[in-house]
Amino acid sequence: MTKVHERPVEPFSDIHFEHGEVRATLLHDPTVEGLDMALYLDGSGSMSDEYENKKHSESFMDWLFGRKTVEKDNIVEPQARWILEYLATKDRNGLLRVAYWATGTAGSIEQIGELQGKDVQNYKFPGPKKFGNQTNLKPAIEDYVEYLEDQMQHGARQGCAVFITDGVIHDAHEVKTYCEYLVKLMKKGKLPRMNFILVGVGKDVDEEQMEDICHEEYEGFGHLWCHRIAEEVNQMAELVAVLVDESMTVASGGTITDDKGRVLARYESRLPAILEFKVPEGVHSFTLEVNGQKFTQPLPDDDDDDDHH
């Protein structure tokens, strides 16, 4: 008898079925479908040394006398480029909103623009025009929410914003209150699911305060925030990558049902790259549901004892 081997349906790259047990390998993480990302760089006065004053570095006299190049002076810029390039690989269209936050007098926002990951080497990050004297996070979150609402009209189905800070957040209480409000809107379906990432840099970060914001759990939703602290600016990008991966796979988990609607497996928090579960006799397909999306995969014939995929 000739065996039929079903082709994997996206997002699966491989399906193995033997003795009622399924091993399904994911080609890509479906939790990042329709993801719109953003990056907010700290523009407070305490960061001015890290950005350096590039106006001096770019002068004719500096060039003439061979003084330090821009890239060597500005330790934030190479990290910002690296982060932007990485986040663009997760973003639905490779275009990210990038801004300085905690700028000006009342923690305002200074837009850098909609930037593409593939053009990172062309972008300069000299710091804001006006460094801030207060680190207020809520205006930056509001800016991202407004941006995401607009992007929903163009295919955004979930969001993730990264915030870099080097000090104490002055409006932590307002941030927590605002987040409660956002979670209510997400639960009602008025906003897509969002995750926020907070990366602290240096010795002046208040870790206790960051934990207070990030460890808040919302019923039926889980954590909205995750955080890490980098001792040095040059560790920033690596931490952002780790946190994005963690928060995106943890974002929603998923459920697997058979063709009769019975739940075969439930992933409450993390959706692993390889899904392993058992199916009852007579089942011909299974469905993975993630973020309201359904992916139905027909089962191949049981491989019995051979290891044929």
Buried (B, 14 or more C-beta within 10 A) or exposed (E): EEEEEBEBBEBBEEBBBBEEEBBBBBEEBBBBBBBBBBBBBBBBBBBEEBBBEBEEBBEEEBEEEEEEEBEEBBBBBBBBBBBBBBBBEBBBBBBBBBBBBBBBEEBBBBEBEEBBBEEBEEBBBBBBEBBBBBBBBBBBBEBBBEBBBEBBEEEBBBBBBBBBBBBBBBBBEBBBEBBEEBBEBBBEEEBBBBBBBBBBBBEEBBEEBBEBBBEBEBEEBBBBBBBBBBEEBBBBBBBBBBBBBBBBBBBBBBBBBBBEEEEBBEBEEEBEEEBEBEBEEEBEBBBBBBBEBEBEBBBBEBBEEEEEE
